[in-house]
Amino acid sequence: VRVAADPRYDPARGYGWDDDARFWAKLPEGNYRVTLTLGGRAATETTVKAEGRRLMLEAVRTPARRTVTRSFVVNVRTAALPQPPANAPGGVAVRLKPSEIGSATWDDRLTLEFLGAARHVSRIAIEPADVPTLYLTGDSTVTDQRAEPAASWGQMLPRFLDAGIAVANHAESGETLKSFLTSLRLDKALSRMRPGDFLLIQFGHNDQKVQWPQTYADPAITFRAYLRAYIAEARRRGATPILVTSPERRNFDAAGRIVSSHGDYPAAVRGVAREDGVALIDLTAMTTAFYEALGPTRAALAFNEGGKDKTHHNNYGAYELAHMVASRLAAAGPGLPGHVLPQARTFDPGHPPAPEK
């Protein structure tokens, strides 16, 4: 990409900038390797996010009159699905919610956002990338949250992986194992999945809501059955399924211990993982230890809306949860350990970095 005389986005040209340090490139679906040259005449510090605020590079610093080159892989997708054969059931697009329509997650462009008071990018190169894809399925604690101050572990996860794997975050707020199927979200992920890919599955927050009768799933019967359907679909395509228990909510008792809010659902996930030989990331246990290590007052510093929200996280909380997930991915399946950055392969939730820092 060369900066034109007018660098603003031009649909005819297919790439360019807006007025808020975002760069767009119109591209078909797929994985793309983005290689950036960062730095310039003055000292710089640049953070890069892609698509729906996925953290790709964090605070890359360069001294004056020096540049550095960094690469990462971005997954680009639209809501379109392959046309079903004649007389076959199915649909031609994911059933998006109104808030998703037109978002960077589902459009036909690769979006890059450059952040930092001293940010500077001097070159952008984009090319197709033939790499494995890590598909994320889940709810609002996983999805690419669209606006500050909310964030999820799914959109922070790319920060902890190398440039040899793509993260395709298909999670969406309010979803359950059932609704993810009926809205054709799983179909979308499966339509692109191939041998050597991975499927992370984290549900339970909304499946447990008996007040949602159409999507409620009993943890002893239907919830387990739906998990096994996801596992089977991934394995049929040569992909590796990985189960994740839901992050706990921030509810403390008088003794400063977290009160479980997920009932039998984490145990159901653990049971299916054990019985079906599936790798497990126990985020319920890790987040419980994380919140208790911070304590009732400081744990609020990891949550959205200044701590008023006890379920959804802010940037700090999402970042630490993503670090937890990455540390367990290092042992979750063949081909994955080498893609986890060395500094991300261990994490002790009982001794987290201070949120004040």
C-alpha positions, -999 to 999 in steps of 0.1 A, spaced: 0 0 0 14 34 -10 0 66 4 -18 83 -24 -20 121 -29 -54 119 -12 -51 91 14 -88 90 23 -107 58 16 -118 55 -20 -142 27 -29 -130 26 -64 -94 23 -53 -104 -2 -25 -82 12 3 -74 43 23 -79 61 56 -107 77 75 -103 107 98 -98 86 130 -66 67 122 -84 38 107 -72 21 75 -95 1 53 -88 -23 25 -116 -40 5 -109 -77 4 -127 -111 -1 -131 -134 29 -101 -151 42 -70 -147 64 -45 -119 56 -10 -113 68 -5 -76 76 31 -64 78 36 -29 92 66 -7 92 63 15 123 83 46 133 94 79 118 114 110 125 103 113 161 100 86 188 68 66 184 45 43 203 18 25 184 -9 1 193 -28 -17 165 -63 -32 166 -80 -49 137 -116 -55 126 -138 -54 158 -112 -39 181 -91 -71 182 -58 -63 198 -30 -72 175 1 -52 186 5 -35 219 25 -3 225 53 -9 199 80 17 206 106 30 182 133 57 189 135 87 167 146 81 131 142 43 135 116 19 122 105 -17 132 86 -42 112 58 -63 128 34 -88 113 1 -104 123 -28 -123 107 -63 -109 105 -94 -130 96 -119 -112 74 -155 -124 68 -189 -115 57 -223 -129 67 -227 -147 34 -231 -185 33 -228 -208 3 -261 -213 -15 -277 -246 -4 -283 -272 -32 -317 -272 -48 -344 -283 -23 -319 -285 6 -326 -267 38 -303 -239 50 -298 -203 45 -276 -179 25 -265 -157 53 -259 -155 91 -290 -140 108 -272 -109 122 -286 -87 149 -293 -51 140 -263 -39 160 -240 -62 139 -251 -50 105 -225 -28 90 -200 -35 117 -163 -40 110 -167 -77 121 -191 -85 92 -182 -61 63 -162 -67 32 -131 -48 44 -101 -54 65 -100 -26 92 -69 -15 110 -70 10 138 -38 28 150 -38 41 185 -14 61 207 -6 98 211 28 92 193 16 66 168 31 64 133 29 39 105 50 44 73 41 12 54 13 -13 52 16 -46 33 -14 -70 31 -12 -105 15 -33 -137 17 -21 -160 45 -24 -198 44 -24 -204 81 -45 -224 106 -76 -206 121 -87 -206 157 -125 -202 156 -141 -188 188 -178 -195 195 -195 -181 226 -214 -152 242 -208 -116 252 -178 -126 274 -160 -138 242 -173 -115 215 -156 -85 199 -172 -59 220 -179 -29 197 -174 1 220 -153 13 250 -151 6 278 -163 -29 273 -140 -56 261 -138 -94 260 -111 -120 262 -118 -131 226 -108 -97 211 -76 -96 233 -65 -131 224 -46 -123 192 -21 -102 213 -8 -134 228 -4 -154 196 22 -152 168 18 -144 131 13 -181 122 -24 -184 132 -56 -164 127 -83 -158 153 -118 -158 139 -141 -145 167 -177 -156 158 -190 -152 194 -219 -127 199 -237 -112 229 -267 -132 242 -259 -163 223 -265 -199 235 -255 -233 221 -290 -235 205 -293 -199 192 -258 -201 177 -271 -230 156 -304 -215 146 -289 -181 136 -265 -201 113 -234 -188 132 -220 -223 136 -227 -229 99 -206 -199 90 -176 -211 110 -180 -247 97 -182 -234 61 -147 -221 63 -132 -247 87 -105 -271 74 -81 -298 87 -56 -283 112 -80 -256 125 -93 -252 160 -128 -246 175 -130 -230 210 -165 -235 225 -176 -214 255 -213 -213 265 -233 -214 297 -240 -178 307 -272 -177 287 -280 -214 283 -288 -214 321 -316 -188 318 -348 -208 324 -366 -175 316 -355 -180 280 -375 -212 273 -366 -215 236 -328 -216 243 -326 -230 279 -305 -262 280 -305 -285 309 -269 -290 321 -274 -328 326 -290 -336 293 -294 -310 264 -264 -288 273 -241 -318 271 -257 -331 239 -253 -297 221 -216 -295 232 -211 -330 217 -227 -318 184 -202 -290 182 -173 -313 190 -185 -338 163 -188 -311 136 -153 -299 143 -138 -333 143 -156 -343 111 -138 -314 93 -104 -324 108 -104 -295 133 -95 -298 170 -123 -288 194 -114 -271 228 -140 -266 256 -139 -236 278 -159 -231 310 -175 -198 315 -158 -170 333 -174 -165 367 -195 -135 377 -181 -111 403 -203 -120 433 -185 -121 467 -197 -134 500 -190 -119 534 -157 -138 537 -144 -124 504 -149 -156 484 -166 -158 450 -202 -172 451 -207 -196 421 -233 -184 397 -231 -211 370 -246 -240 388 -239 -274 372 -227 -260 338 -190 -258 345 -191 -294 357 -210 -304 326 -183 -289 304 -156 -307 324 -175 -340 322 -179 -338 284 -142 -329 280 -132 -358 301 -155 -384 286 -149 -373 250 -112 -367 252 -114 -330 245 -89 -304 257 -104 -282 285 -96 -246 296 -112 -241 330 -119 -204 329 -144 -207 357 -117 -218 381 -91 -193 369 -114 -163 371 -126 -173 405 -89 -173 417 -83 -141 398 -111 -121 415 -104 -135 449 -67 -125 445 -78 -89 438 -104 -89 465 -139 -75 466 -129 -39 461 -101 -41 435 -118 -69 415 -143 -42 403 -114 -26 384 -115 -55 360 -151 -49 350 -171 -28 326 -190 4 336 -166 12 365 -174 -21 382 -212 -17 380 -213 -46 356 -205 -79 374 -203 -101 342 -185 -81 314 -150 -69 315 -130 -38 307 -97 -37 288 -77 -48 319 -100 -77 328 -104 -89 292 -66 -87 287 -59 -108 318 -86 -134 309 -71 -136 274 -37 -143 290 -53 -171 310 -68 -187 279 -35 -183 260 -15 -199 288 -38 -230 286 -38 -231 248 -1 -239 250 -12 -274 260 -46 -277 244 -39 -294 211 -14 -304 185 -1 -275 165 -11 -248 190 18 -246 215 41 -230 190 17 -202 182 15 -190 218 40 -162 225 67 -173 250 57 -147 275 21 -158 274 26 -195 281 23 -192 319 -2 -173 340 -9 -175 377 -45 -162 383 -37 -161 420 -10 -135 415 -23 -112 387 -7 -80 375 -21 -50 394 -50 -32 377 -37 1 389 -6 -4 367 
